[in-house]
């Protein structure tokens, strides 16, 4: 088993992208070849993201630290292999209707 710092080459931050736990990720394009310089963990993330998943879900599926997953996602983003939907900034979420809908949805669970 590889240690997380080996998977990321010692990096602790992604090269770009915020990757909040609720950021949604979707794989794009055909499956990358191993010659692209990606490791098996990168490919595992890409395969998981054939359906839209949050960073938290990816982390749970792979049983890896979130910091490691963020770095790997940054690599995939750099290669153009994933698309992101970052959460809306909190300043844009002052709509009381939205909060009411969230509370109603939670109560329905």
N, C-alpha and C positions, 0 to 999 in steps of 0.2 A: 504494500500500500504506500502510495506517495504522500508525503507531507504536503499540506496546502501551499507552503512557500515554494516548494519545488514546482508545483503545477503553474504557479504564477511567475516563476523566475525571480522570486524575491520581491515582487511588486506588491504594494498594499493598496494602491489606488488605481482605478481604471484610467486609461489614457484619455477617455472622454465619456460623457454620459453621467447622469446623476445616479440612476438605478436605485430609487427609493424602493422600499419593500412592496409597494403597490404599483410600481411601474409595470406596464404590460409589455410582453415581449412576443414577437412572432417571427419565425424563421422565414427567410426569403430566398428565392432562387433554388437551384438544384443542390443536392448534397455536395458539400465541399470535398475535394480530394485530400488525402493525407499529406500530399506534397505542398499544400498551402502553408504549412508550418503550424498547424493546429494539433493539439493533443487529443487523446481520447475523451477527456472531460469536455473539451470544446464541442466535439461531435455529439456527445451525449446531450448537452444542452440544446444544440441545434435540432436534434431529433425530437426532444421533448417539446420544443416550441413549434412543432407543426400545427399545434393548436395554441391559441393565445393563452399564456400563463403569466402570472405575476412573478416578480423576483422571489418573493417569499415561497411560492409554490415550487419554483425551480430548486431553491435551496433545500426544501423539504424532500423533494424527490431524490436529490443527489446526496443528501446527508453530508453536505459540505458547509463550511463557515460562510456566512453571507459576504464577508469581505473577499473571499476567494471567488465566489460566484460573480461578484461585481467586476472583478478584474477580468475574468474569463469572458463575461458579456461585453466588456469594453473591447477585447480582442475581436470578438465576432462582429461588433459594430464597425470597427476599423476595417474589417474585410468586406463589409457590406452584406453580411450574411443574416442580419436580423434587422427588424424594424421595431421601434419603441413607441409607446404611448405613455408619456410622462404624466403624472397626476397634475391637475390644475393647481396653480398656486393658491394658498389659503385665502389670499386677499380677494380672489375671484369667487369664493364660495360663501358669500354672506347672504345667500338667498334662503329665506326661511322655508320656502316650499321644499327645497332640497333636503334640509335637515328633517323636516316632517316626513318626507318620503323614506328617508333612511330609518328613522325611528319606527315608522309603520312597518317597514320591511323586517326589521329586527324583531318586532313584536310578533309578526306572522310566523317566525321560525319557531 
